[in-house]
Amino acid sequence: MDAPQPAVTAEGIRIYKPEDFAGMRAAGQVAAGILDRIADHVAVGVSTEELDARIEQDILDRGAVSATIGYRGYRHASCISVNHVVCHGIPGPKKLKDGDILNIDVTVIVDGWYGDTSRMFVAGKPNRRAERLIDVTHEALLRGIAEVRPGNTFGDIGAAIQTYAEGERCSVVRDFCGHGVGREFHEPPNVLHFGRRGAGAVLRPGMFFTIEPMVNLGRAETKTLADGWTAVTRDKSLSAQFEHAVGVTEDGCEVFTLSPAGRFHPTWER
């Protein structure tokens, strides 16, 4: 017998049941653990396709399935976005140089649940501007998550991220957003990383979604390259991104993709 379908709001947002949190937690921890382990292999002289091959093998070793291999024709187990690449960077033979910053985004399927997370890494030593961008983007994510509780709105999340990032003289990308996640890779709603407080759908317990702000040192505008995937900053400025998958609880939220090893921020060793 098929499992009962979750309730859906007027905005098309699924409301999952309390017992569904366990499935999301398990999938999120598999994805987060994969990013923990790849951290030791991010180094000067390593290519992004080498990192992707390790990630693909790690997914298989955990008994999980890559959600991205075969998704709309995509052929890799991760997206790896280096320096001015905003998101959806395709792994390739180019080797990392000293000071490169990169976002690695992984989504796995575990028992039908999707674990989706990304974080920043550094090859060698970043310059001060890159390090500051990473710090601002990380803090922006945390401020967005702090707004996740019943009765708040999705606009509250976006406003918190935008206000902080722009107050730090950075820009928030408008062309990409977070999304609902659960038994599907992408579900309603679109989770914007900018907006007005009080705007948008009201948060309710059982909503699962990602928050994944992309923050640029320069202007917010992006363009997508001819490969149909790689999005870059139009002004070639550095871009950073962090992503967590969360679920709204009765009194706040649960972050499903916390780093098991405490390695979510790339400067954990400082």
C-alpha positions, -999 to +999 in steps of 0.1 A: +000+000+000+013+035-009+022+058+020-004+085+026+004+118+010+012+148+031-012+177+034-006+206+011-012+243+018-030+267-006+004+278-018+012+242-028+036+236+002+036+201+016+031+197+053+050+166+064+042+146+096+063+144+128+075+109+119+089+122+086+116+143+103+135+111+110+138+104+072+150+139+065+174+138+094+190+106+081+194+118+045+207+152+057+233+135+078+245+114+050+250+144+027+267+164+055+290+136+063+301+134+027+310+171+027+329+165+060+350+139+044+357+157+011+372+186+031+405+168+036+409+164-002+404+201-012+439+213-019+460+232-044+467+210-075+435+189-071+410+191-099+373+195-093+365+163-112+388+144-088+367+158-059+335+148-077+348+112-082+355+109-045+320+122-037+303+098-061+322+069-045+314+080-010+277+082-019+278+047-031+297+035+000+269+049+022+243+030+003+227+062-009+218+075-044+230+107-060+201+129-068+220+149-094+234+122-117+208+121-145+189+151-132+179+170-164+209+154-181+235+164-154+263+138-152+280+145-118+275+137-082+281+173-071+282+209-083+315+226-076+315+263-080+349+281-079+356+318-072+332+338-094+309+308-102+277+314-082+262+279-085+259+248-106+296+247-115+304+215-134+333+194-122+362+193-146+400+189-151+410+224-141+432+222-109+426+244-079+451+272-072+462+287-039+435+309-026+406+295-046+373+294-028+347+269-038+312+258-030+305+220-031+268+211-033+257+175-028+222+160-028+216+124-019+185+101-017+182+079+014+151+057+016+133+081-006+142+112+013+164+140-002+194+154+018+205+186+002+234+208+015+264+228+004+292+247+020+324+266+012+359+252+010+393+268+005+423+256-014+454+269+003+450+302+020+423+327+010+429+364+008+412+386+033+384+397+010+375+361+002+376+351+038+354+380+047+329+370+020+327+335+034+321+348+069+294+371+057+276+344+037+278+320+066+264+345+090+236+354+065+225+318+064+225+316+102+204+347+104+179+333+079+176+301+099+170+321+131+138+333+115+124+298+110+095+292+134+057+288+132+040+321+125+069+338+108+069+342+070+092+333+042+097+370+038+111+372+073+138+348+062+147+367+031+147+401+048+170+389+075+195+376+049+193+406+027+195+432+055+227+416+070+245+409+037+238+444+022+248+460+055+282+443+051+285+459+016+278+426-003+249+417-026+224+389-025+218+369-057+182+372-069+183+347-098+185+316-076+167+306-044+161+278-019+132+254-024+110+229-007+125+194-003+114+161+011+103+132-010+111+153-041+143+171-050+125+204-056+091+213-043+072+245-035+079+270-021+107+291-037+127+304-007+140+338-016+170+352+001+157+388-001+123+404+006+101+421+031+092+411+066+057+397+068+055+389+031+050+354+017+035+322+031+033+317+068+056+290+082+038+260+096+052+229+114+061+202+090+074+224+062+107+212+048+129+235+027+164+247+020+179+280+028+210+286+005+220+323+001+244+332-026+263+364-017+286+383-040+314+408-032+303+428-062+269+433-079+241+407-077+236+401-114+245+367-128+246+350-162+244+313-172+272+300-195+266+282-227+267+248-210+233+256-196+244+250-160+272+272-148+261+305-134+287+332-128+287+368-115+284+392-144+311+415-130+335+385-122+333+393-085+337+365-060+306+346-049+300+323-019+271+301-008+261+280+022+230+257+023+211+239+050+179+218+047+156+226+076+122+215+089+098+237+108+090+223+143+063+232+168+085+258+184+113+266+159+132+245+134+155+215+130+185+217+108+188+184+090+222+189+075+244+200+104+280+188+100+286+157+121+323+167+125+317+204+131+332+213+097+305+234+081+326+266+080+359+261+062+380+279+089+370+254+117+407+249+124+414+285+132 
